[in-house]
Amino acid sequence: MPRSGLRFDRLVPSGGYAWWYIDALSDDGRCGLTLIVFVGSVFSPYYAWARRRGPADPLNHCAFNIALYGTKDDRWAMTERGADKVIREEESLVIGPSHISWTGQALEIELNEICAPLPRRIQGSLRLIPTVLSDHRFELGSSGRHRWCPFAPCARIEVKLREPDQAWSGEAYLDSNFGDEPLEQGFESWTWSRANLPDSTVVLYDYLERGSTPRSLALRFDRRGGVREIVAPPDVPLRTTAWGVKRQTRADAGAQVRVRQTLEDGPFYGRTLLDTQLLGFNAPAFHETISLDRFRSRWVQCLLPFRMPRAPW
């Protein structure tokens, strides 16, 4: 890994967070997944309620969030667990019955999660093999309290699940975000996307920091390990989600961007699979948009436990 490493044991201050994110799409385009491993779950209503009472320990709010897409058996699981069910080491992290570890050549994940509100299982293994490793770290916002590390912008993944029965391989992506304060304290909203081009990966960030003006970050990671900032392409509006969350993306001037599938549609968050055009290439792109003003509203946080339970064990 880069010198900074994945650092599953990194210091996460009270009220702060760290997450490790993977997305992947099968070679035939029929299956996809996202996995987010949280220490100090930024979208946890339990963590938000704890912060209102005073200093809150992020280790008491940890979770594996796994989502499977593209089949007749799509599944989504995110069960929060406390510090007594968490084991952290520099190159491995255990949260309840699931764990993730870096072997030196690949990232190995073993999943054993239960979906909500319908109690179906997600069990099996993922193996992510980086094609390119990056040692870059980027600050998001002017305060220096939020950082983003694109560890493996180009990668391959092998998926072998027992429940549901799935086995496939495809292109993948790995990054990490971590911060010293709640996400909604630093930002009003943000939009992020990752497009896999034939010779590179393009990542686009647009975010609105509280008390500031909108900012953009556009990067191209090639398959030889190089990274360079590119001119942010023009804005392209997308239709709002069913919950009324506004979303937009960026693409080549004059390009037609199509929403292939809305993968997640929630009261404050949308995840989308796009067909887009960047740097002259037509490509699929994972896209997310977050309204943190929506998230911090109490009516939204009262809805979340139905899909994000907290385990009593």
C-alpha positions as CSV (number, residue, x, y, z in Angstrom):
1,M,0.0,0.0,0.0
2,P,1.0,3.7,-0.2
3,R,3.1,5.0,2.7
4,S,-0.1,6.4,4.4
5,G,-1.7,2.9,4.2
6,L,-5.3,2.0,4.7
7,R,-4.7,2.4,8.4
8,F,-7.8,0.7,9.8
9,D,-6.4,1.6,13.3
10,R,-6.1,5.4,12.5
11,L,-7.1,7.8,15.2
12,V,-10.7,8.9,14.8
13,P,-11.5,11.8,17.2
14,S,-14.8,12.2,19.1
15,G,-17.5,13.2,16.7
16,G,-15.2,12.3,13.7
17,Y,-15.3,9.5,11.2
18,A,-13.4,7.3,8.8
19,W,-14.8,5.2,6.0
20,W,-13.4,2.9,3.3
21,Y,-15.4,2.7,0.1
22,I,-15.5,0.2,-2.7
23,D,-17.6,0.2,-5.8
24,A,-17.5,-2.4,-8.7
25,L,-19.3,-3.3,-11.9
26,S,-19.1,-6.7,-13.5
27,D,-17.5,-7.1,-16.9
28,D,-20.8,-7.9,-18.5
29,G,-22.4,-4.8,-16.9
30,R,-25.2,-6.9,-15.3
31,C,-24.1,-6.8,-11.6
32,G,-22.7,-4.2,-9.3
33,L,-22.0,-3.5,-5.7
34,T,-20.9,-0.9,-3.2
35,L,-19.3,-1.5,0.1
36,I,-18.6,1.1,2.8
37,V,-16.9,0.2,6.1
38,F,-17.6,2.9,8.7
39,V,-15.8,3.8,12.0
40,G,-18.0,6.6,13.3
41,S,-20.8,6.1,10.8
42,V,-21.5,9.5,9.3
43,F,-25.1,8.6,8.4
44,S,-26.0,6.9,11.7
45,P,-28.9,8.4,13.5
46,Y,-27.6,6.8,16.7
47,Y,-24.3,8.6,16.3
48,A,-26.1,11.9,15.6
49,W,-28.3,11.5,18.7
50,A,-25.2,10.6,20.8
51,R,-23.4,13.8,19.6
52,R,-26.4,15.9,20.8
53,R,-25.8,14.6,24.3
54,G,-22.1,15.5,24.3
55,P,-18.8,13.9,23.2
56,A,-19.5,10.7,21.3
57,D,-17.1,7.8,20.7
58,P,-16.9,6.9,17.0
59,L,-15.9,3.3,17.9
60,N,-19.4,2.8,19.3
61,H,-20.9,3.5,15.9
62,C,-19.3,1.1,13.4
63,A,-20.9,-0.8,10.4
64,F,-20.4,-2.7,7.2
65,N,-22.8,-1.3,4.5
66,I,-23.0,-3.6,1.6
67,A,-25.4,-3.1,-1.4
68,L,-25.9,-5.5,-4.4
69,Y,-27.4,-4.3,-7.6
70,G,-28.4,-5.4,-11.0
71,T,-30.1,-8.8,-10.4
72,K,-33.6,-9.8,-9.4
73,D,-32.2,-10.3,-5.9
74,D,-30.8,-6.8,-5.0
75,R,-29.9,-6.6,-1.4
76,W,-28.8,-3.9,1.1
77,A,-27.5,-4.3,4.6
78,M,-26.1,-1.9,7.3
79,T,-26.2,-3.0,10.9
80,E,-24.5,-0.7,13.4
81,R,-22.4,-2.3,16.2
82,G,-20.7,-1.0,19.3
83,A,-17.1,-0.8,20.4
84,D,-17.2,-4.2,22.1
85,K,-17.7,-5.8,18.6
86,V,-14.9,-4.0,16.9
87,I,-11.3,-5.2,16.5
88,R,-8.9,-2.8,14.8
89,E,-5.4,-3.3,13.6
90,E,-3.3,-1.4,11.0
91,E,-4.2,-3.8,8.2
92,S,-7.4,-5.4,9.3
93,L,-10.8,-4.4,10.8
94,V,-13.5,-6.7,12.3
95,I,-17.0,-5.3,12.9
96,G,-19.3,-8.0,14.3
97,P,-19.4,-11.0,12.0
98,S,-17.7,-9.3,9.0
99,H,-14.1,-8.3,8.5
100,I,-11.7,-6.7,6.0
101,S,-7.9,-7.0,5.7
102,W,-5.0,-6.0,3.5
103,T,-2.8,-9.0,2.6
104,G,0.0,-7.0,0.9
105,Q,-1.3,-7.7,-2.6
106,A,-5.1,-7.7,-2.2
107,L,-7.9,-6.5,0.0
108,E,-9.9,-9.4,1.3
109,I,-13.4,-9.0,2.7
110,E,-15.6,-11.6,4.4
111,L,-19.2,-10.6,4.7
112,N,-21.9,-12.0,7.0
113,E,-24.7,-9.4,7.2
114,I,-28.5,-9.3,7.5
115,C,-30.6,-7.0,5.4
116,A,-33.3,-4.7,6.8
117,P,-36.2,-4.3,6.9
118,L,-36.6,-7.8,5.2
119,P,-34.2,-10.1,7.1
120,R,-32.2,-11.7,4.2
121,R,-28.5,-12.5,4.4
122,I,-25.5,-11.4,2.5
123,Q,-22.7,-13.9,3.0
124,G,-19.5,-14.5,1.1
125,S,-16.2,-13.0,0.1
126,L,-14.8,-10.2,-2.0
127,R,-11.3,-9.9,-3.2
128,L,-10.1,-6.5,-4.6
129,I,-6.7,-6.5,-6.5
130,P,-5.4,-2.9,-7.2
131,T,-4.2,-2.2,-10.7
132,V,-2.9,1.2,-9.5
133,L,-2.0,2.3,-6.0
134,S,-2.1,6.0,-5.1
135,D,-0.3,7.8,-2.3
136,H,-2.2,11.1,-2.7
137,R,-4.3,12.8,-0.1
138,F,-6.7,15.7,-0.8
139,E,-8.2,18.1,1.7
140,L,-11.9,18.7,1.1
141,G,-12.8,22.2,2.2
142,S,-10.8,25.0,3.7
143,S,-10.7,23.9,7.3
144,G,-8.4,20.9,6.8
145,R,-10.8,18.7,8.9
146,H,-11.9,16.5,6.0
147,R,-9.6,14.4,3.8
148,W,-10.0,12.0,0.9
149,C,-7.5,9.3,-0.2
150,P,-8.1,7.5,-3.5
151,F,-6.0,4.4,-2.6
152,A,-6.8,2.2,-5.6
153,P,-8.5,4.3,-8.4
154,C,-8.1,1.4,-10.8
155,A,-8.6,-2.2,-9.5
156,R,-10.2,-5.6,-10.2
157,I,-12.6,-7.4,-8.0
158,E,-13.6,-11.1,-7.6
159,V,-17.0,-11.7,-6.0
160,K,-18.0,-15.0,-4.5
161,L,-21.2,-15.0,-2.5
162,R,-23.0,-17.9,-1.0
163,E,-26.1,-15.8,-0.2
164,P,-27.4,-14.7,-2.6
165,D,-25.7,-17.0,-5.0
166,Q,-23.4,-14.8,-7.1
167,A,-20.0,-15.1,-8.7
168,W,-18.5,-12.5,-11.0
169,S,-15.5,-10.3,-11.6
170,G,-15.1,-6.8,-12.9
171,E,-13.6,-3.3,-12.6
172,A,-13.5,-1.8,-9.1
173,Y,-12.4,1.3,-7.2
174,L,-11.2,1.9,-3.6
175,D,-10.9,5.1,-1.6
176,S,-11.2,6.4,2.0
177,N,-12.6,9.5,3.6
178,F,-11.9,10.6,7.2
179,G,-12.6,13.7,9.2
180,D,-12.3,15.4,12.6
181,E,-15.9,16.6,12.9
182,P,-19.3,15.4,11.7
183,L,-19.7,15.5,7.9
184,E,-22.8,17.7,8.2
185,Q,-20.9,20.2,10.3
186,G,-18.5,20.9,7.5
187,F,-20.7,20.7,4.4
188,E,-24.2,21.5,3.2
189,S,-24.1,19.0,0.3
190,W,-21.8,17.2,-2.2
191,T,-21.8,15.3,-5.4
192,W,-19.2,12.7,-6.3
193,S,-18.8,10.4,-9.3
194,R,-16.3,7.8,-10.6
195,A,-16.1,6.9,-14.2
196,N,-14.0,4.0,-15.5
197,L,-12.4,4.9,-18.9
198,P,-10.4,2.5,-21.1
199,D,-7.1,4.0,-20.0
200,S,-7.9,5.7,-16.7
201,T,-10.4,6.5,-14.0
202,V,-11.9,10.0,-13.6
203,V,-13.1,11.2,-10.2
204,L,-15.3,14.3,-9.9
205,Y,-16.1,16.1,-6.6
206,D,-18.4,19.1,-6.2
207,Y,-19.1,20.2,-2.7
208,L,-20.6,23.1,-0.8
209,E,-18.8,23.9,2.4
210,R,-20.8,25.6,5.1
211,G,-20.3,29.4,4.9
212,S,-18.4,29.2,1.7
213,T,-18.8,28.9,-2.1
214,P,-19.1,25.8,-4.2
215,R,-15.8,24.0,-5.0
216,S,-14.9,21.4,-7.6
217,L,-12.1,18.8,-7.9
218,A,-11.6,16.9,-11.1
219,L,-8.8,14.2,-11.3
220,R,-7.7,11.6,-13.8
221,F,-5.8,8.6,-12.6
222,D,-4.0,6.6,-15.4
223,R,-3.2,2.9,-15.3
224,R,0.5,3.6,-14.9
225,G,0.1,5.3,-11.5
226,G,0.0,8.9,-12.7
227,V,-2.6,11.4,-11.5
228,R,-3.3,14.9,-12.8
229,E,-5.9,17.6,-12.2
230,I,-8.1,18.2,-15.2
231,V,-10.5,21.1,-16.1
232,A,-13.8,20.3,-14.5
233,P,-16.2,19.5,-17.4
234,P,-19.5,21.5,-17.7
235,D,-22.4,20.9,-15.4
236,V,-25.2,18.6,-16.6
237,P,-28.5,18.6,-14.7
238,L,-30.1,15.3,-13.8
239,R,-33.7,14.7,-12.8
240,T,-34.3,14.9,-9.1
241,T,-34.7,11.6,-7.1
242,A,-38.2,10.4,-6.0
243,W,-37.4,12.0,-2.6
244,G,-36.8,15.3,-4.2
245,V,-33.0,15.4,-3.8
246,K,-31.4,17.5,-6.4
247,R,-28.6,15.9,-8.5
248,Q,-26.3,16.9,-11.2
249,T,-23.1,15.7,-12.8
250,R,-20.3,16.9,-15.1
251,A,-19.7,15.6,-18.7
252,D,-18.1,16.7,-22.0
253,A,-19.7,19.7,-23.5
254,G,-22.8,18.7,-25.5
255,A,-22.8,15.1,-24.2
256,Q,-26.0,13.3,-23.4
257,V,-25.9,11.8,-19.9
258,R,-28.4,9.0,-19.2
259,V,-29.5,7.7,-15.8
260,R,-29.1,4.0,-16.3
261,Q,-30.4,3.1,-12.9
262,T,-31.1,4.8,-9.6
263,L,-29.5,2.4,-7.2
264,E,-30.4,4.1,-3.9
265,D,-33.1,6.7,-3.3
266,G,-33.4,8.0,0.2
267,P,-34.6,11.2,1.9
268,F,-31.2,12.7,1.9
269,Y,-29.1,10.5,-0.4
270,G,-29.1,9.2,-4.0
271,R,-26.8,6.7,-5.7
272,T,-27.0,6.4,-9.4
273,L,-25.4,4.4,-12.3
274,L,-24.9,6.8,-15.2
275,D,-24.0,6.4,-18.9
276,T,-21.8,9.4,-19.4
277,Q,-19.1,10.9,-21.6
278,L,-15.8,12.2,-20.3
279,L,-12.6,13.1,-22.2
280,G,-14.2,11.8,-25.4
281,F,-15.0,8.4,-24.0
282,N,-18.5,6.9,-23.3
283,A,-18.4,5.2,-19.9
284,P,-20.5,4.0,-17.0
285,A,-20.1,6.0,-13.8
286,F,-21.1,5.6,-10.2
287,H,-22.6,8.8,-8.9
288,E,-23.8,9.9,-5.5
289,T,-25.4,13.1,-4.2
290,I,-25.9,14.0,-0.6
291,S,-28.0,16.7,1.1
292,L,-26.5,17.1,4.5
293,D,-29.1,19.7,5.4
294,R,-31.7,17.0,4.8
295,F,-29.7,14.5,6.9
296,R,-29.4,16.7,9.9
297,S,-33.2,17.2,10.1
298,R,-34.8,15.2,12.8
299,W,-37.6,13.8,10.7
300,V,-35.1,12.2,8.4
301,Q,-33.1,10.7,11.3
302,C,-36.3,9.2,12.7
303,L,-36.8,7.3,9.5
304,L,-33.3,5.8,9.2
305,P,-33.4,3.0,11.9
306,F,-35.9,1.1,9.7
307,R,-33.0,0.4,7.3
308,M,-30.1,0.9,9.6
309,P,-30.7,-1.1,12.8
310,R,-28.3,-1.2,15.7
311,A,-27.5,-4.7,16.9
312,P,-28.0,-5.5,20.5
313,W,-25.2,-8.1,20.3
